[in-house]
Each structure stands twice: as structure tokens, then as C-alpha cells.
């Protein structure tokens, strides 16, 4: 069992895309909802629906593929792990694929991309990089 829900979230997306699935179900949380909204806004997944159940709820993500059937998300990697947290200042926010990808951060102002964090001049925990 995973002790890191974010690593589990990223692994489920990665595995579903490698298997060519159109959608993937992931146990929901506030952080995962915020990350999913970013993925939809940036065009990495087509859409998602929030399914309510008696427990925490489920996020159903609809994955996106290009014209050749290749996944839009080429690389998805956890950066800050429970055993070794990675934090950065607003001046040292890492870039993904030289600015072409996105880095998702958890800041004091909420979950956001590297570009938004730079604009707002806030640092935080570096959750993952995607391109």
C-alpha cells in the first residue's frame, strides 16, 4: 500500500496512459482535486468528473492522447517525497523541460504551477513535474 497519496495519483495516471486507457479512477482529496484542475487547465487531460460516494469520493480523469495515439503526458514525476521533502524559494523554482512543461507546487496561497508561483512571488513544496 502507498503511504504517499500523490505518488499513487501520479502512478495511476502513468499506468493508465501506458495501458492506453481512456479514463482512470483515483480516490479523491482536496490536493488531488487542485492538481487535477491544473492538469485540465494546462491541457494534459481532457476533463474530469467528481464522483461522490459514502467515503472520500472518486476523481474520474479522462486521459488525452495525440493524433498518433500517444499520451499527451510524456513524463510525470514526483519530486518532493515523504522521506525527503523538497521546498523552494520563489527565486529558485525549478522548470520542467526548460519551461515547456509544468511544475506543480503547494504554496501558502494554494496549489499552483511554477509560472503562477513566480508571478505571485511565492515558494513552497515542489510536488511534481509534468511534460
Secondary structure, DSSP 8 states (H G I E B T S, - for coil): --S-HHHHHHHHHHHHHHTT-SEEEEE--HHHHHHHHHHHHTTSEEEEEEE--SSS-EEEEEE-B-TTS-BS---EEE-SBTTB--EE-TTS---SGGGTSEEEEEETTEEEEHHHHHHHT--EEEEEEE-
